[in-house]
């Protein structure tokens, strides 16, 4: 392939993580803070050095907390968790001990202490191994304060750019600015990693698990296709035009500045409704994680919420929020959808969202441990107080409130949760389907639950036995896997037995190509990042319900995720 100047255009394939296309110059993440030398200090400097460690950790924690306060949704949650990690005295205390016992410099002591924690986390396996990256990020920030080095973070070259990195720390991902970051390309990660989720929420195209990412030269122009997982190096006019990035598209920089092209978004066209071409209604709603995201969803045209994540009340705290605090927080979201419906998910703690007052200090495999509804076994009072808060908030607002529990796996768990909701006057209680067991047993779960919502991120992870953040298995971590689609079908059939609605609130709902397939499988609602609403609504308008069912059948009939995706894409492009 050659561009208009006769120069070759290189095509590199990764894993699609956030849809859309942009073109611009490559800027690499700066190198990590260098490892300090192993140096010693004089005995009379020990007290001062130990104090410096604590002060540096406090500065990092305060900086992250300030950024969390300015952020919203998942980004705010990530920054809060990272700030809490910086505030944890374990790391600072160990480093101070190394200063006093071994007379190490403060920066070397922090480096070694963090290394010990990271190694321990990695020995526990996924998902705790992923926390090792967070520990190293906090380490780098503390060392930067101690040495006066530039702190880690997304670069600012003074113009829009394509960000290229081996991987992004959650705290860096949470600070991406869609006005300057045209696209993201990483060598690691998966399609349901934090990088992918936040990129989708911001409307930034992203390709992950691109092994050759480090070979992209700084300053060279690349076209990033986050829909198909492609990166074109040195695209010409023909490639830009084919990608919908012709002259005059939004974001073009002329003159002395670098070539910058963004594909226009249709998000402003969403009017709150979605129907197929033959008039079949689909409930298209938003995922929100705090009041600020609720505002963004309402402003984007969403008339309801299919997933209200309540963790923002709990993360970054050493103690459980009071019922009164929770009521105030929940009302702020419910009030934005007066007359509409909000589906509230109860606290999804555990795994990558540990809470010191609720979840175990150590589990060999937290992804398979005490998380979601399972935390109510040892701490039923926490769930009871949250349901009381949700009930009070619902009574105070004119919003239809549904409640669902995360990580339900059995009919007994479902029955107990529905009874607990009923005791608090919450009459529409449902469950998340995130495990193959729940999908296969949906007809029994939905005998008691009023509805179900498929969390396709975890459903894919558990079905394919593939860590959602691990680049080595990123190709497996896609809801296009026929095994995952078949579980969606089974869950919908289980709901149909009792006339119960089954929705999708995982990242799969935001894929315009996959949405018709999900509808064809029997899904009744799709909940997604607000930025995806218009594109998904537009995709559904192009097909009839029967065509959705035909597409679902065709996708299920394919042996691989790639083949399933291609048969649907060929239909949309007029292919065979």
N, C-alpha and C positions, 0 to 999 in steps of 0.2 A: 504494500500500500504506500502511495506517495501523496504528499500534499501538493497544493497548487504551484509551489516553487520547484517541484521535482524532487524534493527531499523525502526520504522514507518516513512514514508514520508508523511508529511502533505501537502495537496493541498488547496490553498486559492485562491478564485476567486475575481478579480477586473474588471476593464474596460480596454480593450486594448487601448494603447495610442500611442505607437511607436513600429513598428514591429522589430522582431529579438529576439535572445535568448542569454543569458549570465548567468554565474554562478560565485559566489564569496562570500566573507564574508560581512556581514551586518555592515554598519557604519551609525549611526543616525546623522541627523543634530544636531548641538549643541543647547542647550536651548537658548531661546531668552534672550536678556539683561534683568536682573531683574528690576522690578519696583522700582524706588528710594523711599526712605522714604520721608515723608512730613516733611522737615526740614526748618528752617528759618535761615537767615543770618543777620548780624548786618547792621544797616543803612549805615555805612561808607564803606561797601563792595558791595553796590548795583551797582554802576557804573561799577566796575570791573567784577561783575557777568554778567551784561547785555552785556558787550563787549565779554565775554567768549562765550555766546550763539551765537552771530553773527560770531565769529571766528570759532567756531566748525562747524556751518552750512556751512561756506565757505570751510573748509577743506573737509567736506563730498562731497560737490558739485564738488570740484576740483578732488577728487579721482575718483568719478563716471565718470566725464567728461574724465579723462585720460583713464579709462577702456573702455569707449565708443569709444574713438579714436582708440584703439587697436582692437576692436571687429568689426564684419561685420554683415550686414543684419539685421534681426529681433533683434538679440542680441544687436547690436549697437543702434537700435531704442529704445529698452527698457531701456538701460542704459542712453541714452540721455534724455528720458522722466523723469526717476528717478532723474537724475542730475538737470533737470529743476525744479523739485519739491523741491529739497533741496535748490536751488537758490531762490525760491519764498520767498519774504520777509514776506508774511502773517504769516507763522509759526514762524519765528524768531522774528518778531515784537510782536506777541502775547506773546511769551515766555518772551521777554524782558520786556513787560508791566507787566506781572505777577511777575517778579523779583522786579520791582520797586514798584508796588502797594501792593504786599503781602509779599515781602521780602523772596520769595521762593528761594531755591538753584537753580542754573541754570538747573541742570538735572531734578529736579522736575517740574520746570516751563515748560521745553520742553515737558515732559511727559504729563502734563495736557493740554497744548496747542494743541499737536498732537491729544490727545483724543477727544478734542472738534471738531477738523476738521474731524476726522474719523467718529465720531458719526453723524455729519451733512451729510457726504457723504453716509453713510449707510442708512440714512433716505430717500435718493433720489431713492433708488432701483437700480437694475442692469441697465447699467454696471458701474455706478458711484460708487456703493457700493464696487466694486472690487478695486477702487482707495484707499479705506481705508486701504487695505493691504499695498499698496505702502507707504502711509503716515506713517504707523507704522514701516515699514522698515527704512525709513529715520529717524524717531524718534530714533530707536534703534542705528543707526549709529552715530547720534549726541550725544546721551547719552553715548555711548561707548567712544567717544572722550573726553567728559567732565569728565568721571569718570576713564578713563584709563583701562576700561574693554576690553576684546577681542572683536573686531568688528564682526558683523554677517557675515556669509559667509559659503561656502562649505568647509567641513573639509579636512585636508590633513594628513591621517594616515601613509603615506610613502609607500603605496602599493595600487594596484587597488582594488576597492570595489564597492558594491551595496549600493547606497545612499537611505536611507529611511527617510521620513519626513512626518509630518502632511500635509504640503503644502510647496511650495517654492515661495519665493518672486520673482517677475520678475527679479530683479537685481541679485539674486542668480542663477536663471535659466540661465541667460545670461552669466554666468562665468563657466558653466559646461565644464569640460575637458574630451573629449572622450577617451583620453589615460589612464585616471585613474578612471573615473566613468564608471563602467561596465554596470550599469542599474540603473533605478530610479523607486522607489515605493513610492507613496504618498497616504495618507488617503483621501485627498480631490482632487478637480480638475476634469476636464473632458477631453474627447479625442480631443477637439479643444482648450484647454487652452494654455497659453504661454508655460507652462512646456512641454506639448505634442508636440507642434509645434517645439520648439527648440530641443527637444530630437530627433525628426524625422530628423531635418536638420543636426544633428550631428551623426546620425546613432546609437544613444543610445537606447536600448530597454527600454520601460517604461510601467508600469501598474499604473493606477490611481484609485481613489475611492475605495481603499482597506481598508475597515473599521478596519481590524485587523493589519494594518501596524505597529502600536505602539507596538504590541506584538512580533514582530520579534526581537530576542535577538541579541545584538551587538556581532559580531564575528562569529555567526553561518552561515553556508553556505546555500545559497538559489539559486535556479534556477529561473530566471525571464523570462517568455515567454510573450513578449510584443505583439505577434501576436494574441494569444488567451486570453490574460488577466489573466494568471495564475502565481502563485508564489509557487514553491515547496520548502519546508523546509527540509533540510537534504537529498538532492538527492544522489542516489547511481550511480554506473557505468551504470546500465540499463537506468535510467532516463536521464543521461547525453548523452548516446549514442543515445537514441530515439530523443533527442533534437538536434542532430547533433553536440554535444560537446564532442566527444570521445577524447581519448588521442592523443596528437599531434596537436590538433587544435590551431589556433592562440591565443596567450595570456596565455598559460598555465604556471603556476609557480610551479616548483617542489621544493623538499628539504624542508627547514624550512619555506618557505613562504606559504601563504594561497593558497588554490585551486582557480585558476582563469581560467575561460574558456570563450572564445569569439567565436562565430560562424564566420567563414570567410565570408567576403563580396565579391560579384561578381561585384562590381561597376566598376572595371577596364576593364570589358569585353564589355562595351557599346561602339558601333561604330558610334552612331548618328542616327541609323535607327531602326525602329520597324515595324515588319509585323506579321500577324497571320500565322499559319502553311500553309494556302493555298494562301499566298502572298498578303493579303489585307494590305495596308499601313496605319499606324497610326502615326500621327505627335506627336512625343515624345520630349518635350522641357522642359525648366527649369524655375522655379520661382527665381527671383533675386531681391535684395533690395538695392544694391549699387555696385560700381565698383569692390570691392573685391569679392563679391558673383558672379559677372559676370565672373571674372577670374576663380573661382572655377567651375562654370558651364561649361565654355569652356574646361577646363582641364579634366572634367569628360566626355567629348564627346558630350555635347549638341551642336547642330547646330543652335539653336535659343532660344528665350525666349518667353514663353507664358504669363508671368506676370512680368512686370517690375514695382515694387512699387516705386513711386517717393517721398514718404514721407520723406526719409532720407535727402532731401534738406531743409525740413521745420521744422522737429521736433527739440525741444531744442532751438528754436530761439524765440526772442521776436518780430521780424519783418520778413516780407516776404522776401525771397531771391530775388535778382535782376534777370532780364532776363539773363544777362550775366553769373551770377553764375549758373543758371540752365542749360544754354547751355553747359557750361564746364562739369558739372556733368553728363548730359545725354550723351554727346559725349563719355565720358569715358566708358560707358556701350555699346553703339552702336558699337564702334570701335572693340570690342571683337568678334562681329558677322558679320563682313563684308561679304556681299553676302548672309547672312541669314535674318531671320525675327525676329524682336523684337516687342512685343505687349506692349505698354506703357499704364499704367493705370494712369489717372489723379488723382490729390490729393484726398486721401480718409481720410479727416479730420472729426473730430466729434466722439461721443461715447467715446471709450477708447483712442482716439488720439486727445484731445482738443488742439486748437491753439488759443492763446489769441487774435491774430489779425484777426481771421476768424470766430471762432465758439462762440455760446452764452456762457455767464458766468454760466448760470444756466438753466437746463431743468429737469423737473420732471422725464422724462424717455428718456435719451439721445439715447438709442438704437433705439428708434422710433422717433428721433428728426431730427435736422438739421445736416446731415452728408453726405459725398460723394458729388454727383452732386447737392444736395440741398443747399449747401453753396453758389452756384453760383447765387441763387435768390437775396440775399442781397449784394453779393460781386462778381458780374460778372467780374470785372476787374482782380481778382486773376486768374480765369480760363483763361481769355483772354491772360494774360501775360504768363501763363504756356503753352498754346497752341502755342504762338509765339516762346517760347523757344524750344519746341519740334520740331516745324517746322524748325527752324534754325539749330538745331542739326541734323535733318534728311537730310537737304540739304548739310551739311558738311561731311556726312559719306555715304558710299556705302552700307547701310543697308536698307532693306525693313521695313518701320515703319508703324505699325498699332496703332491706339489709341482707348482706350475704357474708358467709364465713369463708376464709381462705384455707386451703390445704385439707379439705374434707376428703376422706377416703372411704368411709363406710356408712351404711344406712343408720347405724346406731349413733354416730357422730351427728348425722343430719337430724335425726329425731330429737336429740338432746338440744341442739342449737335452736331448732324451731320452737321447742318448748320454752327455752330461755327467752327468746324474742317475744313469744306470746305473753309471758309473764310480765313483760314491760309494755304491753300494749302495741307491740310492733307486729302487725298482722301479715305482712308480706315478707317472709323470710326465705332466702335462697342459699345456694352454695356455689363456690368456685369449683370448677372441674379442672384440675391441674395435674392429675396423675392418671395413668392408664387404668388403674383400679376404679377410680371414680367414673371415668368415661364408660367402661364396660358395665358398671353397675348403675348407670344413670336411671334406668327404669325403676330401680328400688329407691334410690336417693330422691327421685322426683315424685315418689308416692307421698312424701311428706313435705318436701321443699316446694315452694310456689314457683320457683324459676331456677335456672342455672346460668352461669357465665363461664365460658371457656377461657382460661388463662393460657394462651397458646405458647408463651415463652417457656413456662415450666413444663407444660405438657410435652413440648418438643424435647426439652432437656431430659425428662425422665423416660420418654418413649425411646429416644435414640441413645440413651446412656452417654450423652455428649455435653460436657461442661459448656455453658452458653458463653463463657468468656475466653475459652481456650482456642487459639488459632489453629492448632493441629487438628481439631475436629469441627472447625467452623462450617465446612461443607455439609456436615450432618445436621447442623443446627438451623434448620429451615422448616417452617410449617408446610412447605410444599412436599415434604416427605410423604409418600403415599400411606405409610403407616399412621402418620399423624392425621392426615385427612380422613382415613378410615375410622379413627377414633372419634373425630368430629361427627362423622355420619352416625356412628353408634350412639353417641350422646344425644344427638338430635332425635333419633328414633326413640330413645328412652323417654325424652320429653313428650314426644307426640303421643305416646301411650296414655298419658294422663292429661294431654292438652296443655302442657306447660311450655312456656317460651324458653328457648336456649339461645343465648347471645355469645358473642366473642368480645373480650375486652383486652386481649393480648395484642402484641405488635402486628400480628397478622391482619387485624382489622383495618390497618392503615394502608395496606397494599392494594392499589386500585385494580391490579391484575387478578389478585386472589379473591377480592370481594365477591364477584359474581359466583365463583366456585363455592364459597362459604354459604351464600344464599341458596345455591343449588343443593347443598348438602342438608339444608333445613334450618340454617341459622336465621333467627328472627330479628336480631339487632346487632349492630356493629358499633363498638365504642373505641375511640381513637384519639390521638393528639389532635387538637383543633385545626392545626394547619393542614391535615389530610382530609378534612370533611368535604371540601369542594371537589377535590380530585376523585374521591371515592363515589360521591353522588353523581359526578359526570360519567364515570365508568358504568354505573348501574343503569343510567338512562339509555345506554347504548344497546342493552340486551333485554330480551323478554325473560319471564320466569322459566319457560320451557328451555330456552337457550342456557340459562344458568344451570338447570338440571343436566342438560347434555354436557356442558363443560365439566361439571362435577363428575359425571360418569366417565368422561374421557380422561380426566386427571387421575381418578382412582384406578383406571385400567392400565396406567403406565408403571413400569418397574422402578423408576428412579425419580427423584425430585426434579432433576433437570428436564427429563422427558415430560413430566407433568406440566411444568411451567411452560415449556416450549409449545405444547399442543394448545394451551390456552392463549399464548401470545400469537400463535399462527392464526387462530380464529379472529383475534382482534385486528390483525393486520391484513386480513383477507386471504390468508394462506390456506393450504389444504387442511 
